[in-house]
């Protein structure tokens, strides 16, 4: 069952608000993870080669070869689980207006948020609660 126009509009407003309030979370949720395939292949190859070096080092009584194999295995696993570091964005991207549009976060926007009563998140939550009450009182549309 497809969403109604009203539901689509509310969903888009919520997406813009999420992007504005917490851009790191929004980027995490929007990332597809396709770029990680090469990372996993390289990590898997490192673990396999490290395991082979460990076994060969133990079979030939060459401790240094086994130690190198262990370090290579450990590095492969760490490389697989640690994602690439992304440039962190500081602060909110913008402020969501009453009509659902996002204005850039600058000095004027901060003053507007303070005038709305509370900080950025409390004002946002207050607007969400107000919209929820309006929907409940109108019978859900």
N, C-alpha and C positions, 0 to 999 in steps of 0.2 A: 504494500500500500504506500503510494508516494506521499510525501509531505505536502501539506497545504501551503499556500503562499505565505500565510501568517507564520507558520512554523519555520519555513525556510528563512524568512526575514529575522525571526528571533534567533535562529541558529547562527546566521551570519553575524548578528550583533554580538552574540556570545563569543564567537571566534575572534572578532576584532577586539573585544574586551580582554580575552585571554592573551592575545598577542601584545596588547598594550601593557597589561599588568605584569606578565611574566614571559618575556620573549624567549628566555632559555628553555622553559618548559614547552612553549609552542614549537620551537625549532626541534626539540627532541621528539615531540609527537608527530611532526610532519616529516621527519627524516625517513627515507625508505630503506636505508641500510644496504643498498646495492653496491656501494663502494667497498664494502667489507669482504667481498668474495676473495679478492687477491690477498688481503690480509690473512684470511683463514687458510688459504692454500700455502702461503709462505710459512705460517705458523706450524701447520701440519707437517710440512717438509722439514722444518727445523726440529720438530719433536722426533720424527722418524730417523733422521740422520743422527741426532743426539742419542737415541736409543741404540742404534747400531754401533756407534762409537763406544757407548757404555758396555755393551755386550762383548765387543771385540777387545776392549781394554781389560775386562774381567777374564776373558778366555786366555789372553796372552800375558797376563800378570803385569800389565803396564797401567799402573794406577793413574798416571797423568792423563792417559788417553780416556780412561773411564771418567775422570773428573771433568775433562773437556766435554765429553758426551753429556754428562749430567747438567753442566752449565748451559749447554746448547738446548737441551730439552726444557729446562726451566725458563730460559729466555723465550723459547717458542710459545710456551703456555702464557707467559706474561704478555707477550706481544699480541696474542689472540684476544685476551680479555681486556686489555687497556685500549680504549678507542683513541682515535687521533684527537689532539687538543685543538679546540676551536677558539677563535677569538671571542672573548666574553664581552657582551654588551652590557653596559652599566645603566641602571635606571630604566624607567618605563619609556617605551617608544613614543607614546602619545596619550592623549586623554580622550575617552569616549564621551561624546556629547549626548544630550537628551535624545536627539534624533538618530543616534547610532553611528554617526560619523566619527572618525578619529582625527583629532588635531594634533600636530607635533607638540612634544613636551618641551616647552620653553618657559621663560619667566611668567608670561601672561597666563599660560595654562596652569601653572602651579598656583597662582593667585586665584584663578577660577575654581580650582579644586578646593582651596581653603574656604572660599565663600560658600561652597555647597554644603558645608558643615561636615567636618571630619577630613581625614586624609583621603588619598586616592582609592584605597580599597574599601574603606568604610562607606564612602560616598557611592561607590559602585555597588556594594552589597545593599545599601539602602534603596538604590534605584531598582535593583532586582526584586527586593522584597515588596516594594511598592507596585511593580508590574505584576508580581504574583498575586497580590491582594486584589488588584484591579481585574485580573482574569477570573479569579474565584468569584468576585462579586458580580461579574457580567455573565456567569454561567459557562465559562470555558471556551466560548466561540466555537 
